[in-house]
Amino acid sequence: MNEVAHLFWRWNDFGLYDRNRALALYQTHNLQVQEYFSSRPEKLLTINVADTDSYKALCGFIGREPRREVFEKLNASQ
């Protein structure tokens, strides 16, 4: 994880167990991605896989016919 953080965000000390720092990294990255695609929103799909319509939204985005109604739950503890 430290190597990934250093590669993508040039952090020498990621602070793997620092929740606030990890959350800030995550939020900053998401904002940067949204900004990068702001002039071409049709190239970025943002979904919550827990939403019932997210599977069909993904299929439409990549130009595929849905094979089911929702995402399959694999490796779930529920």
C-alpha positions in Angstrom: 0.0 0.0 0.0 2.8 2.4 0.8 4.3 1.8 -2.7 1.0 2.5 -4.3 0.6 5.7 -2.3 4.1 6.8 -3.2 3.6 6.0 -6.9 0.3 7.8 -7.3 0.5 10.6 -4.8 4.2 10.9 -4.2 3.8 10.3 -0.5 6.9 8.9 1.2 5.0 8.1 4.4 1.4 7.0 3.6 0.4 6.4 7.2 -1.3 3.1 6.3 -3.3 3.1 9.5 -4.1 6.9 9.6 -7.8 6.9 8.8 -8.1 10.7 8.3 -5.1 10.8 6.0 -6.4 7.8 3.9 -9.8 9.4 3.7 -8.3 12.7 2.6 -6.4 10.9 -0.1 -9.5 9.1 -1.3 -11.5 12.3 -1.5 -8.8 14.3 -3.2 -8.4 11.6 -5.8 -12.1 11.5 -6.5 -12.2 15.2 -7.0 -9.2 15.1 -9.4 -10.9 12.4 -11.4 -14.1 14.4 -11.6 -12.2 17.5 -12.7 -10.3 15.5 -15.3 -13.5 14.3 -16.9 -15.5 17.5 -16.4 -15.3 18.6 -20.1 -16.4 15.1 -21.2 -18.8 13.6 -18.7 -19.9 10.9 -21.1 -16.5 9.3 -20.6 -16.9 8.8 -16.8 -19.5 6.7 -15.0 -20.0 7.1 -11.3 -22.2 4.5 -9.6 -22.9 3.0 -6.2 -22.9 -0.8 -6.8 -25.4 -1.2 -4.0 -28.0 0.7 -6.0 -30.4 -1.5 -7.9 -30.0 0.3 -11.1 -26.2 0.5 -11.1 -25.7 -2.8 -13.0 -27.9 -1.7 -15.9 -26.2 1.8 -15.9 -22.8 0.1 -16.2 -24.0 -2.1 -19.0 -25.4 0.9 -20.9 -22.1 2.8 -20.3 -20.0 0.0 -21.9 -22.6 -0.8 -24.6 -23.5 -4.3 -23.4 -26.9 -5.9 -22.8 -27.6 -6.7 -19.2 -27.5 -10.4 -18.3 -29.3 -9.9 -15.0 -31.2 -7.2 -13.1 -28.6 -6.3 -10.5 -24.9 -7.0 -9.6 -24.4 -10.4 -8.2 -23.4 -10.6 -4.5 -20.2 -12.6 -4.4 -18.1 -13.2 -1.3 -20.7 -11.4 0.9 -21.1 -12.1 4.5 -24.8 -11.4 4.4 
